[in-house]
Amino acid sequence: MLAACKFIRNLEIFKKIMNQPMFETRGRDAVKPRLLIIGVRGQLGYDCAQAFNPDFSVTGLSSAELDLSFTEKIRAAVLHCQPEVIINCAAYTQVDNCENEKEKAELINSVAPAHMAATAKEIGARLVHISTDYVFSGDKPLPKGYSETDKVDPVSVYGRSKLAGETAIINSGCEHIIVRTAWLYGINGHNFLKTMLRLALSEPTTERKIVADQFGCLTWSQSLARQLLKLVAGGSRGLYHGVGEGAASWYEVAEYFLKLMEVEHQLIPCATAEYPTPARRPANSILINRRLKDEDILVMRPWREDLKLFVENYRQALLDEARAAISAT
Ligand SMILES: NC(=O)c1ccc[n+]([C@@H]2O[C@H](COP(=O)([O-])OP(=O)(O)OC[C@H]3O[C@@H](n4cnc5c(N)ncnc54)[C@H](OP(=O)(O)O)[C@@H]3O)[C@@H](O)[C@H]2O)c1
């Protein structure tokens, strides 16, 4: 297992991509707390590795090193690393596929976190777990958003499995932080923005319908990683919402992104009814960063500011990745 635990030591990369590091790197001799990131290859896992690296001794596990379907292996992996903090960025995130793979969704999104929580309690580690806006039904009248104290009522298998994960962690009695986020994008991995870019580049004059009656909070995984660092460093506990500030529809997000990318495109707003998907999605999944604001620890920025920064930093990399994907098909 030792060989399987990969040390992430990207301080130089971190310095390059983070505009305003929140913490000074500690002296070389200081003993850093051990952090285990589960799901380090995902969008958020990757950015957490960068954000926490200066202050923590970071170990990251991908699914190749710890497959969460084998829940009996979770305890041994955690015990081996002996972390003070565990961040669970892994999840079965394919919302539509979850509808037909209920058992898998429950295993990865609910049973596996329960095992992490039990082991965290056993060794006195703090578990940071990421949940979702899809724990809400979306029936709240727009433009009101949901805060941490609002009633949950998921309308999809994915949402129910993520809610069950939250509940299992809370019931375990381990020290925890649960952060509900939404509409994530980052430089590493797959997301809606990358799909839009690929489609626009491959067929710039084709008209594409984009859903304009679902509203949520676009969130840059790099900003969320910085927010998680602030929560962990400040000793926070309990349930938080952590999303980019402000709300938008998928159509608004796609339009703004492609304009920033200066890529020709033809988007047409459409209704959810015109674009049926296996999983039902909340029409309103706007989250409010209520506790982060009340406790004066909000790091998240307005979504447009973040997206502008994302494009400024990664425009060429995004274009290269999209063009490579197009020529591979
Ligand atoms: N994406 C969104 O829009 C969104 C919205 C709301 C909430 N969230 C939540 O935010 C968190 C991070 O999301 P993300 O977008 O960063 O996710 P992501 O990019 O889809 O990454 C998820 C990671 O989970 C890992 N994983 C999946 N099945 C696994 C298994 N059987 N064993 C071990 N690892 C497994 C994958 O590992 P490998 O790559 O190594 O296979 C993958 O890297 C998740 O909890 C998600 O539910 C996401």
The ligand as an SDF file (V2000), in Angstrom:
LIG
                    3D

 48 52  0  0  0  0  0  0  0  0999 V2000
  -19.0900   18.0360  -10.7770 N   0  0  0  0  0  0  0  0  0  0  0  0
  -20.0850   18.7620  -10.3000 C   0  0  0  0  0  0  0  0  0  0  0  0
  -20.6910   19.5680  -11.0300 O   0  0  0  0  0  0  0  0  0  0  0  0
  -20.4910   18.6310   -8.8510 C   0  0  0  0  0  0  0  0  0  0  0  0
  -21.6160   19.3230   -8.3960 C   0  0  0  0  0  0  0  0  0  0  0  0
  -21.9730   19.2110   -7.0600 C   0  0  0  0  0  0  0  0  0  0  0  0
  -21.2390   18.4230   -6.1910 C   0  0  0  0  0  0  0  0  0  0  0  0
  -20.1640   17.7440   -6.6700 N   0  0  0  0  0  0  0  0  0  0  0  0
  -19.4090   16.8990   -5.7410 C   0  0  0  0  0  0  0  0  0  0  0  0
  -18.0980   17.4100   -5.6560 O   0  0  0  0  0  0  0  0  0  0  0  0
  -17.1710   16.3410   -5.4620 C   0  0  0  0  0  0  0  0  0  0  0  0
  -16.0470   16.4550   -6.4660 C   0  0  0  0  0  0  0  0  0  0  0  0
  -16.5940   16.4370   -7.7620 O   0  0  0  0  0  0  0  0  0  0  0  0
  -15.6860   16.4780   -9.0710 P   0  0  0  0  0  0  0  0  0  0  0  0
  -16.4390   17.1860  -10.1210 O   0  0  0  0  0  0  0  0  0  0  0  0
  -14.3080   16.9080   -8.7070 O   0  0  0  0  0  0  0  0  0  0  0  0
  -15.6780   14.9470   -9.4260 O   0  0  0  0  0  0  0  0  0  0  0  0
  -14.9730   14.1980  -10.6620 P   0  0  0  0  0  0  0  0  0  0  0  0
  -14.0860   15.1120  -11.4020 O   0  0  0  0  0  0  0  0  0  0  0  0
  -16.0510   13.4590  -11.3680 O   0  0  0  0  0  0  0  0  0  0  0  0
  -14.0560   13.1800   -9.8780 O   0  0  0  0  0  0  0  0  0  0  0  0
  -14.6270   12.1820   -9.0910 C   0  0  0  0  0  0  0  0  0  0  0  0
  -13.5270   11.2430   -8.6910 C   0  0  0  0  0  0  0  0  0  0  0  0
  -14.1580   10.1650   -8.0060 O   0  0  0  0  0  0  0  0  0  0  0  0
  -13.3490    9.0690   -8.1990 C   0  0  0  0  0  0  0  0  0  0  0  0
  -14.1110    7.8210   -8.1570 N   0  0  0  0  0  0  0  0  0  0  0  0
  -15.2260    7.5020   -8.8440 C   0  0  0  0  0  0  0  0  0  0  0  0
  -15.5470    6.2160   -8.6050 N   0  0  0  0  0  0  0  0  0  0  0  0
  -14.6050    5.7420   -7.7580 C   0  0  0  0  0  0  0  0  0  0  0  0
  -14.3580    4.4880   -7.1580 C   0  0  0  0  0  0  0  0  0  0  0  0
  -15.1440    3.4280   -7.3840 N   0  0  0  0  0  0  0  0  0  0  0  0
  -13.2810    4.3650   -6.3580 N   0  0  0  0  0  0  0  0  0  0  0  0
  -12.4680    5.4040   -6.1290 C   0  0  0  0  0  0  0  0  0  0  0  0
  -12.6250    6.6160   -6.6770 N   0  0  0  0  0  0  0  0  0  0  0  0
  -13.6940    6.7710   -7.4860 C   0  0  0  0  0  0  0  0  0  0  0  0
  -12.7220    9.1880   -9.5860 C   0  0  0  0  0  0  0  0  0  0  0  0
  -11.4150    8.6820   -9.4550 O   0  0  0  0  0  0  0  0  0  0  0  0
  -10.4520    8.2870  -10.7260 P   0  0  0  0  0  0  0  0  0  0  0  0
  -10.3790    9.5140  -11.5870 O   0  0  0  0  0  0  0  0  0  0  0  0
   -9.1620    7.9620  -10.0820 O   0  0  0  0  0  0  0  0  0  0  0  0
  -11.1250    7.1320  -11.4120 O   0  0  0  0  0  0  0  0  0  0  0  0
  -12.7640   10.6790   -9.8620 C   0  0  0  0  0  0  0  0  0  0  0  0
  -11.4820   11.2500   -9.9160 O   0  0  0  0  0  0  0  0  0  0  0  0
  -17.9890   15.0640   -5.5330 C   0  0  0  0  0  0  0  0  0  0  0  0
  -18.3090   14.6640   -4.2330 O   0  0  0  0  0  0  0  0  0  0  0  0
  -19.2710   15.4750   -6.2270 C   0  0  0  0  0  0  0  0  0  0  0  0
  -20.3670   14.6840   -5.8410 O   0  0  0  0  0  0  0  0  0  0  0  0
  -19.7730   17.8380   -7.9770 C   0  0  0  0  0  0  0  0  0  0  0  0
  1  2  1  0
  2  3  2  0
  2  4  1  0
  4  5  1  0
  4 48  2  0
  5  6  2  0
  6  7  1  0
  7  8  2  0
  8  9  1  0
  8 48  1  0
  9 10  1  0
  9 46  1  0
 10 11  1  0
 11 12  1  0
 11 44  1  0
 12 13  1  0
 13 14  1  0
 14 15  2  0
 14 16  1  0
 14 17  1  0
 17 18  1  0
 18 19  2  0
 18 20  1  0
 18 21  1  0
 21 22  1  0
 22 23  1  0
 23 24  1  0
 23 42  1  0
 24 25  1  0
 25 26  1  0
 25 36  1  0
 26 27  1  0
 26 35  1  0
 27 28  2  0
 28 29  1  0
 29 30  1  0
 29 35  2  0
 30 31  1  0
 30 32  2  0
 32 33  1  0
 33 34  2  0
 34 35  1  0
 36 37  1  0
 36 42  1  0
 37 38  1  0
 38 39  2  0
 38 40  1  0
 38 41  1  0
 42 43  1  0
 44 45  1  0
 44 46  1  0
 46 47  1  0
M  CHG  2   8   1  16  -1
M  END
$$$$
